[in-house]
Amino acid sequence: MKTVKVEIVSNKRNELLNRNEVKFRITHEEGGTPPRVEVRKKLSASLDANEDRILISKYGTKTGSMTTVGEANVYDSSEQAKATEPKYIVARNSPKTEKKEEQQK
């Protein structure tokens, strides 16, 4: 299994949108950029928040680097997250099996 270390760079509260805006850095020595689902699990453990309340808005790795930087929003509730974030962000943060089921509907 790959070792992935998550470091929280900043964590600011946005009362207007009922969320914490988090900037993070991930170090992944043994492979490429980790999938978004894995990053959400690591952030969930680091922030002590339920995984369905965390939506990663962007993250990326510079070419040749073993460090990924990104931004995530941690909402007070999962309903608030789905109501506030654009649909494409919610879809990106859903596991692939859920995406296929939604497309078939």
CORVEN-V709683 format. One record per pair of residues at least 12 apart in sequence whose C-alpha atoms are under 8 Angstrom apart, sorted by sequence separation. I is the first residue (numbers start at 1). GAP is how many residues later the second one is. D is the distance in Angstrom with one decimal. If there is no record, write none. Layout:
i:I gap:GAP d:D
i:I gap:GAP d:D
This chain:
i:10 gap:12 d:5.6
i:11 gap:12 d:6.6
i:58 gap:12 d:5.4
i:59 gap:12 d:6.3
i:9 gap:13 d:7.5
i:10 gap:13 d:5.2
i:57 gap:13 d:7.7
i:58 gap:13 d:5.5
i:8 gap:14 d:7.1
i:9 gap:14 d:5.3
i:10 gap:14 d:7.0
i:40 gap:14 d:6.7
i:56 gap:14 d:7.6
i:57 gap:14 d:5.8
i:58 gap:14 d:7.1
i:8 gap:15 d:6.2
i:9 gap:15 d:5.0
i:40 gap:15 d:7.5
i:56 gap:15 d:6.0
i:57 gap:15 d:5.4
i:8 gap:16 d:4.5
i:9 gap:16 d:6.7
i:40 gap:16 d:7.3
i:56 gap:16 d:4.1
i:57 gap:16 d:7.2
i:7 gap:17 d:5.7
i:8 gap:17 d:6.4
i:55 gap:17 d:5.5
i:56 gap:17 d:6.4
i:6 gap:18 d:6.9
i:7 gap:18 d:5.1
i:54 gap:18 d:6.7
i:55 gap:18 d:5.4
i:6 gap:19 d:5.9
i:7 gap:19 d:6.2
i:54 gap:19 d:5.8
i:55 gap:19 d:6.6
i:6 gap:20 d:4.6
i:36 gap:20 d:7.5
i:54 gap:20 d:4.5
i:5 gap:21 d:5.5
i:6 gap:21 d:6.6
i:53 gap:21 d:5.6
i:54 gap:21 d:6.5
i:4 gap:22 d:6.7
i:5 gap:22 d:5.2
i:53 gap:22 d:5.2
i:4 gap:23 d:5.8
i:5 gap:23 d:6.7
i:53 gap:23 d:6.9
i:4 gap:24 d:4.8
i:53 gap:24 d:5.8
i:3 gap:25 d:6.3
i:4 gap:25 d:7.4
i:49 gap:25 d:7.7
i:53 gap:25 d:4.6
i:2 gap:26 d:7.4
i:3 gap:26 d:7.0
i:52 gap:26 d:5.7
i:55 gap:26 d:7.5
i:2 gap:27 d:7.8
i:3 gap:27 d:6.8
i:33 gap:27 d:7.6
i:54 gap:27 d:7.8
i:2 gap:28 d:5.7
i:33 gap:28 d:6.6
i:53 gap:28 d:6.3
i:2 gap:29 d:7.2
i:57 gap:32 d:6.3
i:33 gap:33 d:7.8
i:56 gap:33 d:7.5
i:32 gap:34 d:7.4
i:55 gap:34 d:7.3
i:31 gap:35 d:7.9
i:33 gap:35 d:7.0
i:55 gap:35 d:6.9
i:6 gap:36 d:6.8
i:6 gap:37 d:7.1
i:29 gap:37 d:5.8
i:56 gap:37 d:6.7
i:28 gap:38 d:5.4
i:55 gap:38 d:6.2
i:27 gap:39 d:5.9
i:28 gap:39 d:6.3
i:6 gap:40 d:7.4
i:27 gap:40 d:4.6
i:28 gap:40 d:7.9
i:26 gap:41 d:5.5
i:27 gap:41 d:6.5
i:25 gap:42 d:6.8
i:26 gap:42 d:5.0
i:25 gap:43 d:5.7
i:26 gap:43 d:6.3
i:25 gap:44 d:4.5
i:24 gap:45 d:5.8
i:25 gap:45 d:6.6
i:23 gap:46 d:7.5
i:24 gap:46 d:5.5
i:23 gap:47 d:5.8
i:24 gap:47 d:6.2
i:23 gap:48 d:4.5
i:24 gap:48 d:7.9
i:22 gap:49 d:5.7
i:23 gap:49 d:6.4
i:21 gap:50 d:7.3
i:22 gap:50 d:5.2
i:21 gap:51 d:6.1
i:22 gap:51 d:6.0
i:21 gap:52 d:4.8
i:22 gap:52 d:7.4
i:20 gap:53 d:5.7
i:21 gap:53 d:6.5
i:19 gap:54 d:6.3
i:20 gap:54 d:5.0
i:19 gap:55 d:5.3
i:20 gap:55 d:6.4
i:19 gap:56 d:4.2
i:36 gap:56 d:8.0
i:37 gap:56 d:6.7
i:18 gap:57 d:6.0
i:19 gap:57 d:5.9
i:36 gap:57 d:6.6
i:37 gap:57 d:7.5
i:18 gap:58 d:5.9
i:37 gap:58 d:6.6
i:18 gap:62 d:7.8
i:17 gap:67 d:7.7
